[in-house]
Amino acid sequence: MAEGRIILGLDPGYGRMGFGVVHVQGPNVELVDYGVATTTSGDAFEHRLLQLGNDLHDLFAHHQPDAVAIEKLFFGKSSTTAMKVAHARGVAMLMAAQSGAPVFEFGPSQIKKAVTGDGKANKRAMQQMVKQLLGLPRIPKPDDAADALAVAITASTKKW
């Protein structure tokens, strides 16, 4: 791959953690990879965290990102779910720190603003802009992966 930076974007979750990898060179942002790391709902929670850690280890080894961007946790209605997502996010932060790459954290409105120009954009508008910015034929699926790509695109706009 040509010179530039590889950014790994993460959308934290414990059932599905979205990831998106982009290559940035100057103003150009290209898709490298995207998808989700998944865990099995019947497994013990600590084993689900271990699976996420193993999957992230493989992602870091394969892509060797120059930076990691992760969405800040947004507390919704369920504090139980939020706590579990926080644990998964902690695993992601640990793996990022172990990689040695700088870590950037962005809140949902920061991501929406960077990608669409509107900090209150809806999910569909975000997905359409991710598709457009990366020159893709269709919106990336599942939503967790599209969200992770939006996080990576947000990091591509920052000076570091």
C-alpha positions in Angstrom: 0.0 0.0 0.0 1.2 3.5 -0.8 2.5 5.8 2.0 0.0 7.3 4.3 -1.8 6.2 7.5 -3.9 3.2 8.4 -6.7 4.0 10.8 -8.7 1.4 12.6 -12.1 2.6 13.8 -14.0 0.7 16.4 -17.7 0.8 17.4 -17.8 -0.9 20.8 -20.1 -3.7 21.7 -19.9 -7.0 23.4 -22.2 -9.0 21.1 -20.9 -7.3 18.0 -18.0 -4.9 17.8 -17.8 -3.0 14.6 -14.5 -2.3 12.9 -13.5 -0.3 9.9 -10.0 0.2 8.5 -9.2 3.1 6.2 -6.0 4.2 4.4 -5.5 8.0 4.5 -3.1 9.8 2.2 -3.5 13.5 2.1 -7.2 14.3 1.6 -7.9 10.8 0.2 -9.6 8.2 2.4 -9.8 4.6 1.0 -11.6 1.6 2.4 -9.2 -1.2 3.5 -11.5 -3.5 5.5 -14.6 -3.6 7.6 -16.8 -6.0 9.5 -17.7 -7.1 13.0 -16.1 -9.2 15.8 -18.9 -11.3 17.2 -19.4 -13.3 20.4 -21.9 -16.0 21.3 -24.7 -14.9 23.6 -24.7 -18.2 25.5 -21.0 -17.9 26.5 -19.9 -16.6 29.9 -19.3 -12.9 29.7 -15.6 -13.2 30.5 -15.2 -15.6 27.6 -17.0 -13.1 25.3 -14.5 -10.5 26.4 -11.6 -12.9 25.7 -13.0 -13.6 22.2 -13.2 -9.9 21.5 -9.6 -9.5 22.7 -8.4 -12.4 20.5 -10.3 -11.0 17.4 -8.9 -7.5 18.0 -5.4 -8.9 18.5 -5.7 -10.5 15.0 -7.1 -7.3 13.5 -4.2 -5.3 14.9 -1.6 -7.8 13.8 -3.1 -7.9 10.3 -3.6 -4.2 9.6 -0.9 -2.7 11.9 -2.8 0.6 12.3 -1.0 3.9 12.7 -3.9 5.1 14.9 -7.0 3.7 16.5 -10.3 5.7 16.8 -13.0 4.5 19.1 -16.5 5.8 19.8 -17.1 7.2 23.4 -19.7 5.3 25.3 -23.2 6.8 25.1 -25.3 5.8 28.1 -28.8 4.9 27.0 -31.6 3.6 29.0 -30.1 0.3 30.3 -27.2 0.7 32.7 -26.6 -3.1 32.7 -26.1 -3.0 28.9 -23.9 0.1 29.2 -21.7 -1.5 31.8 -21.2 -4.6 29.5 -20.4 -2.3 26.6 -18.0 -0.4 28.8 -16.2 -3.7 29.6 -15.9 -4.5 25.8 -14.7 -1.0 25.2 -12.0 -1.5 27.9 -10.8 -4.6 26.0 -10.6 -2.5 22.8 -8.7 0.3 24.6 -6.3 -2.3 26.1 -5.6 -3.8 22.7 -5.1 -0.4 21.2 -2.7 0.6 23.9 -0.7 -2.7 23.5 -0.4 -1.9 19.8 1.4 1.3 20.5 -0.8 3.3 18.2 -2.3 6.6 19.4 -5.9 6.3 20.4 -8.5 9.0 19.6 -11.9 9.0 21.2 -15.0 10.7 19.7 -18.5 11.2 20.9 -21.5 10.5 18.7 -22.1 14.1 17.8 -18.5 14.7 16.9 -18.6 11.7 14.5 -21.9 12.9 13.0 -20.5 16.4 12.5 -17.2 15.2 11.0 -18.9 12.8 8.6 -22.1 14.7 7.6 -21.5 18.3 8.7 -24.4 18.0 11.1 -23.9 16.9 14.7 -27.5 15.7 14.9 -27.6 13.7 11.7 -29.6 10.4 11.7 -28.2 7.0 11.1 -29.3 6.8 7.5 -27.6 10.1 6.6 -24.4 8.9 8.3 -24.5 5.6 6.4 -25.0 7.4 3.1 -22.1 9.7 3.7 -19.8 6.8 4.7 -20.8 5.2 1.4 -20.2 8.4 -0.6 -16.9 9.3 1.1 -15.4 5.9 0.5 -16.8 5.6 -3.0 -18.7 2.4 -2.2 -21.4 0.9 -4.3 -23.7 0.3 -1.3 -23.9 1.1 2.4 -21.6 -1.1 4.5 -23.4 -3.7 6.5 -24.0 -4.4 9.3 -24.6 -1.1 10.9 -21.9 -1.6 13.5 -19.3 -1.8 10.7 -20.7 1.3 9.0 -20.5 3.1 12.4 -16.9 2.0 12.8 -16.0 3.3 9.4 -17.5 6.7 10.4 -15.3 6.7 13.5 -12.2 6.0 11.3 -13.2 8.7 8.9 -13.6 11.1 11.8 -10.0 10.4 12.9 -8.8 11.0 9.3 -9.9 14.6 9.6 -7.8 15.3 12.7 -4.2 16.5 12.8 -1.9 14.2 14.7 
